Every structure is written in structure tokens, then in C-alpha cells.
Amino acid sequence: MTDEVIKHSVHTLVFRSLKRSHDMFLANQGMLPPIDEKAEKILRATKTRDSYGLVMSAVQKAQAIKQQEASLSRPETPHDTEIAESAAIASDGAMLPYSGPAPTNTAITPLPRKAPVMPRPKWHAPWKLFRVISGHLGWVRCVAVEPGNEWFATGAADRVIKIWDLATGKLKVSLTGHVSTVRGLEVSARHPYLFSCGEDRQVKCWDLEYNKVIRHYHGHLSAVYTLALHPTIDVLVTAGRDATARVWDMRTKANVHTLAGHTDTVASLACQSAEPQIITGSHDSTIRLWDLAAGKSMCTLTNHKKSVRSIVIHPTLYTFASASPDNIKQWKCPEGKFIQNLSGHNSIVNCMAVNPEGVLVSGGDNGTMYFWDWRTGYNFQRLQAAVQPGSMDSEAGIFAMTFDQSGSRLITTEADKTIKIYKEDDTASEETHPINWRPEILKRRKF
């Protein structure tokens, strides 16, 4: 006759296992080796030196300098000798041997720091509307000025690229070929070429001597929203809704690199000859700095909280700015160090432009234009673009803007199907339009 197996709960079985382990090792509890005080002291000293060595050496140097200053300022007294002897006796029980000079009884009071004050901004003349050009039949999405400063090109939702005379504003030629909205334009400074991209996934190279397409760059999987030309080498960079930026050899049409890393639409792109040679901004609210030679991301800036729709590089300073609905931020190249926030443009900022004089302009989805002093971040003018007669007020959005090569004309392309040209007010002076500058404490949020 077999005995029945008693079924126990998991809790009982675990408790029994623990009790058996406890009984097994209980006898060895008092047999642990004694603690070696000398070894323990060495271990503590090594850990302290490893973790706080830099700080301790800095403290010792600072104390040594203060000691020298104090000894020069007054003669040694018997009281100082007693303090030095007591410090030497006390150092025997310290974790680390102290090699600095003996401390003095002088009290150290740190000097209060002065609050940083915003420097006075440079005076800039206010800008005013100079000319309105109509001709497109849809939203005008992009603009590019020719390096000779004689004409500029615009692309629109009517799928046409139009070339205008900069001096007179008259239409010179219309280029057709895209089958959807034209989203980006660039004119080469080294060749007689115009590059365009659009929502039809096409990237085209136009020969301006024949006004014909001579090259296509195939590879993007979705709409292409922006493009940029490298200033010194024959390289074209395009980016769009497939969350990648592609680097093309201008002549061979080869896709040299596919810059992957963003997780959403790449809406803005900028190229420069110095590192980082490519900067991209995306709807995933990040900015990436790319190593062109390796085709890899060098750095990712995550300070923005919303989509980054515009990036602009200063023409002379080694800095760039990025625009998002939360803030416009300025960064230092090449490592992407944060400089300052330009706060106040409370709308979706679609575009920015900067001229050599340090005037930064930002254009919003609601038709507002803010003019900033680049160095100080001072907002010296605000404009509301007037819509074309017959358009709704909601069609006041500004999609693209650029300065001409001289920096004295600002060209904007808008949702009311017009192109507007602004210039500085020649009659204005520092007396008629003074800077509303109050030397307040500079507040720069680093987020």
C-alpha cells in the first residue's frame, strides 16, 4: 500500500527551501575572516582618489593659492604655527594624504556674481513692402536667387517654375515639367544649372542655356520637400517625406549616401563647406549634423519640442538657426552648442532668412514676419503680410523667403499666390525708429 503524496502550496515549498539554506550556512556565520583595517583603508583611499581626484586636486590648488596670498599679506604668528601642527596631526587619520600647504584661519567669502546683462542690439532700419508680383495659379512654395543677382526663380502648387527679373519684377520664362507641387529650388553658382524637387518624387536638373531638363535623380520613395547644393563640390542633397536625406553626385546622378536616422519627414536642409557640411531638421523635432565623407550622423540636437521646419546658416558667422513653433534657436558650429532662444514668434514658423548685416527674418503660417538682430536676439520689427485682394485672410501664410545676394531685398512667397519683395526704409534713422531696449537680466532657457 503506497502513501499518498501530500500536495503543498508554492509558498510552503519556497519557505522550506529558504529554511534549509539558512540552517545549512548558519554554522559558518561566525567563521568569517577578520576585517583587515589596513586593506580597508587603502581601498577607501583608492576609491576616493578615483572618484574625486580632480575635485580634490582643484581644492588643494585653490587652498595653496589662498595660503600664499595670506602669507604675503601678513607675517606668520605663533597662532598659525599651532594651526599648522594641528592640521598635520589631523591629516594622519584622513583617507588621502594631504600634500598642500597648512590652512590658515582666514575666512573665505565668495564674491557675489553679477547677473548677465543683454548687450545693446545693433540698430537696423525697418523693412517695408516694395513690390507684389502675381502670376502663379497656386500656393508659391519656394524661391531661389541667381548668384549674379539679376533674376530669381519661384516654384508653386501650379507645377510651374517661373523666372522673374529681380530689378523690374517682370516674368522672363516659365518652366514646365513637374506633375505636382514644386517644393524646392536651387541655382548653381558653378554651372548654368537650376535644380528643382517636388511632391511628384522627382528631382530635376535644368540647363538654363536651353531651358530643358538634362538630368533626373531617382531614389526618393515619397515627396521631396527640400534640396540644397554644396558650395564647393558638385554635390546635391535632397530630403523629404521618406525621412531620409540623399546625397547625389551632380554629374553622374549616383546616390552617394542615404542619410537615414530621422523618424519623420525631413522638412529643412542646409549645406556649408565647413563641418558639419549637412544639417537637417525634421518633423520628429530633432536636428541632425552629418559627416558628409562618412555619410553618418555626427550629432543629434533634441532641444526642440515640435517639428523643425526651417534651418538657416549665417553667411559669415560660424553659427546656424533652427525654427520650430516652440522657439527659434541659435547654435554654434561644429558641435551644435546651444547659444540662445529667440522667443515670441507664436505661430508655425515655415521659413527663415538671414543677411550679412545680421538681420534674421522668420515667416509664419499666419502671415506674420518677425525681424531679429542675430547677435542679441532682439526683435526689432513685426509685420503682418497683407493678402492679395480677393484672397481670404486665412491665405496669409508665408512658405519661403530669401534675401537677394546683396542682402538689401527680401523676397517672400505666400499662400495668396503672390511673391512679395521688401526693402529697408531709406528714410528711417535711429532717431525716428529708436531701439526699444531695456537692459534687463538676460534669460536664456536651455531647453
Secondary structure, 3 states (H helix, E strand, C coil): CCCCCCCCCHHHHHHHHHHHHHHHHHCCHHHCCCCCHHHHHHHHHHHHHHHHHHHHHHHHHHHHHHHHHHHHHCCCCHHHHHHHHHHHHHHHHCCCCCCCCCCCCCCCCCCCCCCCECCCCCCCCCEEEEEEEECCCCCEEEEEECCCCCEEEEEECCCEEEEEECCCCCEEEEEECCCCCEEEEEECCCCCEEEEEECCCCEEEEECCCCEEEEECCCCCCCEEEEEECCCCCEEEEEECCCEEEEEECCCCCEEEEEECCCCCEEEEEECCCCCCEEEEECCCCEEEEECCCCEEEEEECCCCCCCCEEEECCCCCEEEEECCCCEEEEECCCCEEEEEECCCCCCEEEEEECCCCEEEEEECCCEEEEEECCCCCEEEEEECCCCCCCCHHHCCEEEEEECCCCCEEEEEECCCEEEEEEECCCCCCCCCCCCCCCCECCCCCC
